[in-house]
Amino acid sequence: MRDSCMNNISIRERTADDAEMFYDFITKLDNETDYMLYEKGERIITSEIIRSNTENIIKDGNFCVIALDENIIAGYLIAVREKYIRTKHVASLVIGILEEYCGKGIGYEMFNHLFKWSGTNGVRRLELLVIAENIRAINLYKKVGFRIEGVRENATYKDGKYYDEYYMAKML
């Protein structure tokens, strides 16, 4: 995968050597967002776990890119394919971008890398979940061709309130 740049931001495949930098990134992301799965301080992770997870993603032929602002990770996108023969054409996605980098085209560019990878790896369906109140993310997903296929009512709980999630997908 060739690197691409936009205003000093480069997109490239994540490697096991990025473990320390990714640890700093994911800790900051968990502390600043209301829309990722983990609450502040809930994720128990180390650089060693990140290194191992990254090695497994690569070994299994899945997709993982990071957006870099010099030596700071600004965002990431992971696509994990199903393992069964009948569903191997389906990949589930997780994306996260630090608040200060939102709205700068990073998510859009990471999705372009994903679409190229999908085309050469037999992936024909991409799936993700998003909290219904996360309008900025939903707008990005719609912009790159995802559509809402369903609602998971009361799927997440935060601060004494339940939130719905949209089940979104894109066919390639």
C-alpha positions as CSV (number, residue, x, y, z in Angstrom):
1,M,0.0,0.0,0.0
2,R,1.5,3.4,-1.0
3,D,1.4,6.2,1.5
4,S,-0.8,9.1,0.8
5,C,-0.5,12.6,2.3
6,M,-2.9,15.4,3.0
7,N,-1.7,18.5,4.9
8,N,1.2,16.6,6.5
9,I,-1.0,13.6,7.3
10,S,0.1,10.3,5.9
11,I,-1.9,7.0,5.7
12,R,0.0,3.8,6.0
13,E,-0.4,0.2,7.2
14,R,0.1,-0.2,10.9
15,T,3.0,-2.4,11.9
16,A,4.0,-4.2,15.2
17,D,6.7,-1.5,15.6
18,D,3.9,1.1,16.1
19,A,2.8,-0.5,19.4
20,E,4.0,2.2,21.7
21,M,2.7,5.0,19.6
22,F,-0.6,3.2,19.1
23,Y,-0.9,2.7,22.9
24,D,-0.6,6.5,23.4
25,F,-3.1,7.1,20.6
26,I,-5.8,4.6,21.9
27,T,-5.4,5.9,25.5
28,K,-6.0,9.5,24.3
29,L,-8.9,8.4,22.1
30,D,-10.6,6.5,24.9
31,N,-10.3,9.5,27.2
32,E,-11.8,12.0,24.7
33,T,-14.6,10.3,22.9
34,D,-18.1,9.4,23.9
35,Y,-18.7,7.2,20.9
36,M,-16.1,4.4,21.1
37,L,-17.0,1.2,22.9
38,Y,-14.8,1.6,26.0
39,E,-15.4,4.0,28.9
40,K,-12.5,6.1,30.1
41,G,-10.0,3.7,31.8
42,E,-12.0,0.6,31.0
43,R,-9.7,-0.8,28.3
44,I,-6.9,-2.9,29.8
45,I,-4.2,-2.9,27.3
46,T,-0.4,-2.8,27.0
47,S,2.0,-2.1,24.2
48,E,2.8,-5.9,24.2
49,I,-0.9,-6.7,23.7
50,I,-1.1,-4.1,20.9
51,R,2.0,-5.6,19.2
52,S,0.5,-9.1,19.4
53,N,-2.9,-7.9,18.1
54,T,-1.2,-6.1,15.2
55,E,0.9,-9.1,14.3
56,N,-2.3,-11.3,14.3
57,I,-4.2,-8.8,12.1
58,I,-1.3,-8.9,9.6
59,K,-0.9,-12.7,9.7
60,D,-4.6,-13.2,9.2
61,G,-4.6,-10.9,6.1
62,N,-6.9,-8.3,7.6
63,F,-6.7,-4.5,7.0
64,C,-5.3,-2.0,9.4
65,V,-4.1,1.5,8.6
66,I,-3.1,4.5,10.7
67,A,-3.1,8.2,9.9
68,L,0.1,9.9,11.0
69,D,0.8,13.5,11.8
70,E,4.6,13.1,11.8
71,N,5.1,10.7,14.8
72,I,1.6,11.1,16.3
73,I,-1.2,8.7,15.3
74,A,-4.3,10.8,14.4
75,G,-6.6,7.9,13.5
76,Y,-7.0,4.3,12.6
77,L,-9.2,2.0,10.6
78,I,-9.3,-1.8,11.0
79,A,-11.3,-4.3,8.8
80,V,-11.5,-7.9,10.0
81,R,-12.8,-10.5,7.6
82,E,-15.1,-13.3,8.6
83,K,-13.3,-16.6,8.8
84,Y,-15.9,-18.9,7.3
85,I,-16.0,-19.8,3.7
86,R,-19.6,-18.6,3.2
87,T,-18.9,-15.2,4.8
88,K,-15.3,-14.6,4.0
89,H,-16.3,-11.8,1.7
90,V,-17.6,-9.8,4.7
91,A,-15.5,-7.5,6.9
92,S,-16.4,-5.7,10.1
93,L,-14.9,-2.2,10.7
94,V,-13.7,-0.1,13.6
95,I,-12.5,3.4,13.0
96,G,-11.3,6.1,15.4
97,I,-10.0,9.6,14.9
98,L,-8.7,12.0,17.5
99,E,-11.0,15.0,18.0
100,E,-8.4,17.6,16.9
101,Y,-8.1,15.7,13.5
102,C,-11.8,15.3,12.7
103,G,-13.2,17.0,9.7
104,K,-9.9,17.1,7.9
105,G,-10.5,14.3,5.4
106,I,-8.6,11.6,7.3
107,G,-11.5,9.3,7.6
108,Y,-12.4,9.7,4.0
109,E,-8.8,8.9,2.9
110,M,-8.6,5.9,5.2
111,F,-11.8,4.5,3.6
112,N,-10.3,5.0,0.1
113,H,-7.4,2.8,1.2
114,L,-9.9,0.2,2.6
115,F,-11.8,0.1,-0.7
116,K,-8.7,-0.6,-2.7
117,W,-7.7,-3.3,-0.3
118,S,-11.1,-4.8,-0.4
119,G,-11.1,-5.0,-4.2
120,T,-7.9,-7.0,-4.2
121,N,-8.8,-9.2,-1.2
122,G,-12.2,-10.5,-2.2
123,V,-14.2,-8.4,0.3
124,R,-17.6,-7.4,-1.1
125,R,-19.4,-6.3,2.0
126,L,-18.3,-3.9,4.7
127,E,-20.2,-3.6,8.0
128,L,-20.0,-1.3,11.1
129,L,-22.0,-0.2,14.1
130,V,-22.4,3.5,15.1
131,I,-24.2,5.2,17.9
132,A,-27.2,6.9,16.4
133,E,-26.2,10.3,18.0
134,N,-22.8,10.2,16.3
135,I,-24.0,12.4,13.4
136,R,-20.5,13.4,12.2
137,A,-19.5,9.7,11.8
138,I,-22.8,8.8,10.2
139,N,-22.3,11.6,7.7
140,L,-18.8,10.3,6.8
141,Y,-20.1,6.7,6.4
142,K,-23.0,7.9,4.1
143,K,-20.5,10.0,2.1
144,V,-18.4,6.9,1.4
145,G,-21.4,4.8,0.4
146,F,-22.7,3.1,3.6
147,R,-26.3,2.9,4.3
148,I,-28.3,2.1,7.4
149,E,-29.7,-1.4,7.4
150,G,-31.1,-1.6,10.9
151,V,-31.3,-0.2,14.4
152,R,-30.1,-2.0,17.5
153,E,-32.3,-0.4,20.1
154,N,-30.8,0.4,23.5
155,A,-27.5,-1.2,22.4
156,T,-25.2,0.9,24.5
157,Y,-25.5,2.5,28.0
158,K,-23.7,5.6,29.1
159,D,-24.3,8.1,32.0
160,G,-27.6,6.5,33.0
161,K,-29.1,6.5,29.5
162,Y,-29.5,3.9,26.7
163,Y,-28.6,4.7,23.1
164,D,-29.5,3.1,19.8
165,E,-26.9,2.0,17.3
166,Y,-27.2,1.9,13.6
167,Y,-26.1,-1.2,11.7
168,M,-24.6,0.1,8.5
169,A,-23.1,-1.6,5.5
170,K,-21.6,-1.0,2.1
171,M,-21.6,-3.4,-0.9
172,L,-18.6,-3.2,-3.1
